[in-house]
Amino acid sequence: MSDGKSGLQLRSLLKKSGELELSLVNIPTPEPADDEVVVRIEATPINPSDLGLLIGPADMSTAKASGTRDAPVVTAKMPEAVMRMMAARLDESLPVGNEGAGVVIKTGSSDAARALMGKTVACIGGAMYTQYRVLKVRDVMELPAGATPADGASWFVNPLTALGMTETMRREGHKALVHTAAASNLGQMLNKICIKDGIGLVNIVRSKEQADILHKIGAKYVVDSTAASFMDDLTAALVETGATIAFDAIGGGKLAGQILTCMEIAANKTAKEYSRYGSNVYKQVYIYGSLDTRPTELSRAFGLTWGVGGWLLTPFLQKIGPAEIGRLRQRVAAELKTTFASHYTQVVSLQETLQLSNIAIYNKRSTGEKFLINPNKG
Ligand SMILES: NC(=O)c1ccc[n+]([C@@H]2O[C@H](COP(=O)([O-])OP(=O)(O)OC[C@H]3O[C@@H](n4cnc5c(N)ncnc54)[C@H](OP(=O)(O)O)[C@@H]3O)[C@@H](O)[C@H]2O)c1
């Protein structure tokens, strides 16, 4: 292990030529300011949002490995059609990794910073695929006694997003919710929150294996979008729960429209009188992921009382403010090993993260195939 004065950092560079290059660079660790700490990062997950920056829509069938075992380089072609969307990042070597956890090895002079010396902390702020990260005290959270960096690595993005969904549901006047790609890491957390808090949750999955995962956790409503009876199954679950808000991680294709259609049918089942404009029950779908990058298709069979919008964690947190964020963070800390536990299939070093065989697995974003990077492994 190095002394922390410098360390490796994973970078993603998209060149104007359309070539994506992933590599490791050695960077000096800056001196911490008064209110900063230096964290030796020991665990950081590879989530779909990290993959969006790391690889994005690059054509990985063209991927080539070069460099050395200690300093691997991966290159791949970015399809011509998406280059225009990438204008803002061209020829910029970008660090990756939204969140992580590790041990504080050096601090600034403030009391709050010094109190963290030697502590195991969870961190947010980007550039986590790195050996040493300098962070403001407000961007780290001391983990509860006995929690390891691996326990705390996914403490922010998925837990706060799942909590953000139930908060949004309440704030916007809905009483139950729908979630898609529902056996995801985030979806499993959402089920545990809803079971604990007594909130109705309709899970949409695309296989029996995913349904089994959720039933094992205790999920009551799980519908399979590949079943012939999908629309009927979804409508029945919506009637029972009264869910009128959905969070859709998939985004592309027909699903968002199907959810609104079933919500409209469910609302009309209990409507007292017919309206040619459709039901007056407000129905909302928030698209919060892009697992399917095709266009969103809405065949508008659901009246005119509906909305489809985007939902992103950062603006939501800005909206609720520091006191509420603190309350949600405390809940995550208290339930880190239960409600918000994440599971990983492999722990890899920065070099192993750039092995083509590993990229082929984690870039699939499959259920239960999450990788954890330990930048200081070995
Ligand atoms: N907006 C925000 O602020 C925010 C914050 C956090 C997370 N997110 C989003 O939340 C989602 C879940 O994240 P996670 O870390 O929990 O994911 P994860 O554990 O890696 O799971 C991904 C899930 O998506 C499914 N999936 C992948 N491609 C799909 C497709 N084309 N159609 C349908 N299902 C598909 C997978 O099922 P299969 O095994 O069947 O492929 C798997 O169950 C991601 O989309 C992420 O970007 C958004």
The ligand as a Gaussian input file, in Angstrom:
#p B3LYP/6-31G(d) Opt

LIG

0 1
 N      -32.384000       9.193000     -11.295000
 C      -31.589000       8.973000     -10.271000
 O      -31.264000       9.899000      -9.523000
 C      -31.072000       7.599000     -10.015000
 C      -30.370000       7.333000      -8.844000
 C      -29.960000       6.020000      -8.581000
 C      -30.212000       5.006000      -9.507000
 N      -30.851000       5.327000     -10.673000
 C      -31.203000       4.275000     -11.654000
 O      -31.765000       3.192000     -10.951000
 C      -31.686000       2.030000     -11.758000
 C      -31.330000       0.837000     -10.887000
 O      -30.006000       0.969000     -10.384000
 P      -29.352000      -0.269000      -9.601000
 O      -27.975000       0.122000      -9.183000
 O      -30.292000      -0.718000      -8.566000
 O      -29.287000      -1.341000     -10.794000
 P      -28.802000      -2.859000     -10.805000
 O      -28.812000      -3.445000      -9.441000
 O      -27.534000      -2.894000     -11.592000
 O      -29.961000      -3.582000     -11.613000
 C      -30.308000      -3.223000     -12.913000
 C      -31.665000      -3.903000     -13.203000
 O      -32.145000      -3.412000     -14.423000
 C      -32.624000      -4.489000     -15.212000
 N      -32.455000      -4.108000     -16.607000
 C      -31.306000      -3.831000     -17.273000
 N      -31.554000      -3.475000     -18.545000
 C      -32.905000      -3.523000     -18.678000
 C      -33.797000      -3.273000     -19.755000
 N      -33.351000      -2.876000     -20.953000
 N      -35.126000      -3.448000     -19.554000
 C      -35.590000      -3.844000     -18.351000
 N      -34.808000      -4.094000     -17.286000
 C      -33.479000      -3.937000     -17.456000
 C      -31.788000      -5.671000     -14.818000
 O      -32.543000      -6.831000     -15.068000
 P      -32.007000      -8.036000     -16.039000
 O      -31.201000      -8.945000     -15.142000
 O      -33.265000      -8.649000     -16.539000
 O      -31.184000      -7.386000     -17.121000
 C      -31.596000      -5.407000     -13.316000
 O      -32.661000      -5.945000     -12.561000
 C      -30.685000       2.369000     -12.853000
 O      -31.389000       2.630000     -14.049000
 C      -30.027000       3.651000     -12.356000
 O      -29.531000       4.459000     -13.408000
 C      -31.284000       6.582000     -10.936000

